[in-house]
Amino acid sequence: MFDSDPTYLVTAVVLGYLLGSIPFGLLLTRMVGLGDVRDIGSGSIGATNVLRTGSKLLALLTLALDSGKGAAAALAACYLAPSLAPVAAVAAVVGHLFPVWLRFDGGKGVATTLGALVILSWPVGLATGLTWLLCAVIFRISSLSSLSSIALSPAFAWYLSEPPVTIAAAILAVFVWYRHKQNIQRLLARKEPKIGKKK
């Protein structure tokens, strides 16, 4: 019954965005004295670029926290009004991609998207995550794995979930692909670094 109240819609969007905008990769690397992660590799604040600092633990923590904030946004919306969970999920990813604290220049959004998808529909999140893992094992290129898995997520949602999740997955795929535009150029030029390698 709360779904039609605009107050809940605004709350879901604002809460989702603020959760998503927390730059865990940047905060963690600074906390341990590794400086600004944006100064190395791709300049992203995500787990793949954190891995280029040489710390697998920090990269794993960044992955978990970035996934967690997408999941937390969707989960909070589920309690507020279940139909707003896809809205909060999209807002969280937008917050990660364009955080106000970093002049709207954030990460690539893959981990946050996966975390959100797990809450929206765990079969969709699982299928998307397994696709990423399979591509990573075969090709060893994070961006290719991300682009492939996120591109397929709307199809997974169409088969495994409900229309709102399919729409959210499609919107997220557009945003994530947009943020990977430089990676796409490097992939086409065969210059994209492999996982764990410095750019």
C-alpha positions in Angstrom: 0.0 0.0 0.0 3.0 2.3 0.4 4.1 1.9 -3.2 1.8 4.7 -4.5 3.1 7.2 -2.0 5.7 9.5 -3.6 7.4 9.9 -0.3 8.5 6.2 -0.4 9.6 6.6 -4.0 11.8 9.6 -3.2 13.1 7.8 -0.1 14.1 4.7 -2.2 15.9 6.8 -4.8 17.8 9.0 -2.3 18.7 6.1 0.0 19.8 3.9 -2.9 21.9 6.7 -4.4 23.6 7.6 -1.1 24.4 3.9 -0.3 25.7 3.4 -3.8 27.8 6.5 -3.7 30.1 5.3 -0.9 33.5 4.9 -2.6 34.7 1.9 -0.7 37.7 1.2 -3.0 39.0 4.7 -2.5 38.4 4.7 1.2 40.1 1.4 1.8 43.2 2.1 -0.2 43.6 5.5 1.6 43.1 3.9 5.0 46.0 1.5 4.5 48.3 4.1 3.1 48.2 3.1 -0.6 47.1 6.6 -1.7 44.5 7.4 -4.3 43.5 4.3 -6.3 42.3 6.7 -9.1 46.0 7.5 -9.8 46.7 4.0 -11.0 45.5 1.6 -13.7 42.2 2.5 -15.2 41.6 5.2 -12.6 38.4 3.4 -11.3 37.5 3.0 -7.7 36.3 -0.6 -8.2 37.8 -4.0 -7.1 39.6 -4.7 -10.4 41.6 -1.5 -10.1 42.2 -2.0 -6.4 43.7 -5.3 -7.3 46.3 -3.4 -9.3 47.7 -2.0 -6.0 48.9 -5.6 -5.3 46.5 -6.2 -2.4 44.2 -9.1 -3.1 42.6 -8.7 0.4 41.7 -5.0 -0.3 40.3 -6.0 -3.7 38.2 -8.7 -2.2 36.9 -6.3 0.5 36.1 -3.7 -2.1 34.2 -6.3 -4.2 32.2 -7.4 -1.1 31.4 -3.9 0.0 30.5 -2.6 -3.4 28.2 -5.7 -3.9 26.8 -5.2 -0.4 25.7 -1.6 -1.0 23.7 -2.6 -4.0 22.2 -5.5 -2.1 21.5 -3.2 0.9 19.7 -0.6 -1.2 17.4 -3.2 -2.8 16.8 -5.0 0.5 15.9 -1.8 2.3 13.4 -0.9 -0.4 11.9 -4.4 -0.1 11.0 -3.6 3.5 9.8 -0.1 2.6 7.7 -1.1 -0.4 8.7 -4.3 -2.4 7.8 -2.8 -5.8 10.4 0.0 -5.3 13.3 -2.5 -4.9 14.2 -2.2 -8.6 14.1 1.6 -8.4 16.4 1.5 -5.4 18.8 -0.9 -7.1 19.1 1.4 -10.1 19.6 4.4 -7.9 22.4 2.5 -6.0 24.3 1.7 -9.2 23.9 5.3 -10.4 25.3 6.4 -7.1 28.3 4.2 -7.6 28.8 5.4 -11.2 28.3 9.1 -10.5 29.0 9.8 -6.8 28.5 13.4 -5.8 31.5 13.2 -3.5 33.8 12.4 -6.4 32.5 15.0 -8.8 30.2 12.3 -10.4 33.1 10.2 -11.5 32.9 6.8 -9.9 33.4 3.2 -10.7 32.1 0.8 -13.4 29.1 -0.5 -11.4 29.5 -4.3 -12.0 29.8 -5.4 -8.4 27.0 -3.1 -7.2 24.8 -4.4 -10.0 25.4 -8.0 -9.1 24.7 -7.3 -5.5 21.4 -5.6 -6.4 20.4 -8.4 -8.8 20.9 -11.0 -6.1 18.3 -9.3 -3.9 15.9 -8.5 -6.8 16.0 -12.1 -8.0 18.7 -14.5 -6.7 18.5 -16.8 -9.8 19.2 -13.8 -12.0 22.1 -12.6 -9.8 23.5 -16.2 -9.7 23.3 -16.6 -13.4 25.0 -13.2 -14.0 27.7 -13.9 -11.5 28.5 -17.4 -12.9 28.6 -15.9 -16.4 31.2 -13.3 -15.2 33.2 -16.1 -13.5 33.2 -18.3 -16.6 34.3 -15.5 -18.9 37.0 -14.5 -16.4 38.4 -18.1 -16.2 38.4 -18.4 -20.0 39.6 -14.9 -21.1 41.2 -13.5 -17.9 39.9 -10.0 -18.8 37.7 -8.3 -16.2 36.0 -5.8 -18.5 35.1 -8.5 -21.1 33.6 -10.7 -18.3 31.7 -7.7 -17.0 30.3 -6.6 -20.4 29.3 -10.1 -21.3 27.6 -11.0 -18.0 25.8 -7.6 -17.6 24.6 -7.7 -21.2 23.1 -11.1 -20.6 21.4 -10.2 -17.3 18.2 -8.8 -18.9 17.8 -12.1 -20.8 18.3 -14.0 -17.6 15.7 -11.8 -15.9 13.3 -12.3 -18.7 13.5 -16.1 -18.3 13.9 -16.3 -14.6 12.1 -13.3 -13.0 9.4 -10.7 -13.4 9.1 -7.7 -15.8 10.3 -5.0 -13.2 13.5 -7.0 -12.7 14.0 -7.3 -16.5 13.5 -3.6 -16.9 15.9 -2.8 -14.1 18.5 -5.2 -15.5 18.2 -3.6 -18.9 18.6 -0.1 -17.5 21.6 -1.2 -15.5 23.2 -2.8 -18.5 23.0 0.4 -20.4 24.7 2.4 -17.6 27.4 -0.2 -17.1 28.2 -0.5 -20.8 28.4 3.3 -21.0 30.9 3.4 -18.1 32.9 0.8 -20.0 33.3 2.8 -23.2 37.0 3.2 -22.8 37.4 -0.5 -22.0 35.4 -1.3 -25.1 37.9 0.8 -27.2 40.8 -1.0 -25.7 39.2 -4.4 -26.2 38.7 -3.6 -29.9 42.3 -2.5 -30.1 43.4 -5.7 -28.2 45.1 -3.5 -25.5 42.9 -4.3 -22.5 45.0 -5.7 -19.6 44.3 -9.0 -18.0 43.1 -9.6 -14.5 45.8 -8.8 -11.9 48.1 -7.1 -14.5 49.1 -3.5 -14.3 47.8 -1.4 -17.1 
